[in-house]
């Protein structure tokens, strides 16, 4: 009987550890233009409902007066009406119109935040959320321009933590999972300029140059998301369990019913929550740099190079592609908890 009790004890002791190892996620998004941000946030809520991660808050990196209201409506739709939200107030961050943020005005989607003025500035919220977490426990999923990440790096100590941005990141963050750049030939183009980079080149340069080398950065390039088209059949069939579904309506407002929208942002979510499940492959470790025109260059270290390596980028085989797309569909269309 001794082996049985030994196994039982090992199992019981592993439960708190497994709970403690759930990724603690901050979602940094430019939720304004493309609708993949909406689907990625839906995935995070549904993953949190499954107990696969803890969603700490949402920060928004582009300027639009309806961003906070829409994100609050989506958080409320998914059963987290009090999830913290922060918005950029950086005048240099890109302003962007939206086809779907107006859903925040719909009576079908309850929320109580009606103005960006009602929520904190993004970097202040980032610092507050990070300071409150155990050391080395937070994964940041950044799926837009890098305004908030760059300003976090530039931030000074405050009431939440005396540490400046880089030191706070070293202390609290275990991973930056970022959708930006391109690390493969795109339609015969070997010098592809990806939107999240070129819409805020100085900010992305700051992240590439100054992010602490001790904290890994995993880049999901344009080539990953474009090879993962979200099936329009899912939008037509999988969201009809409610008469009004915010994710479905946002998708249709953005790209209509006859388009399979690439899953750029969702790839960074899936990797951050399940880095060990081999949904994706990883490049060798190296370093990403951002040129003046926004081109992202990945460089492997030389044999005699003593510069620490920090960056990897996602890769995807045909077998992984099928598995990843199936997971994304299920995790997006999952009904919210009652």
Buried (B, 14 or more C-beta within 10 A) or exposed (E): EEEEEEEEEEEEEEEEEEEEEBBBBBBBBBBBBBBBBBBBBBBBBBBBBEEBBBBBBBBBBBBBEBBBBBBBBBBBBBEBBEBBBBBBBBEEBBEBEBBBBEBBEEEEBEBEBEEBEEBBBBBBBBBBBBBEBEEEBBBBBBBBBBBBBBBBBBBEEBEBBEBBBBEBBBBBBBBBBBBBBBBBEBEEEEEBBBBBBBBBBEBBBBBBEBBBBBBBBBBBBBBBBBBBEBBBEBBEEBBEEEEEBBBBBBBBBBBEEEBBBBBBBBBBBBBBBBBEEEBBEBBEEBBBBBBEEBBBBBEEBEEEEEEEBBBBBBBBEEEBBEBBBEBBBEBBBBEBEE
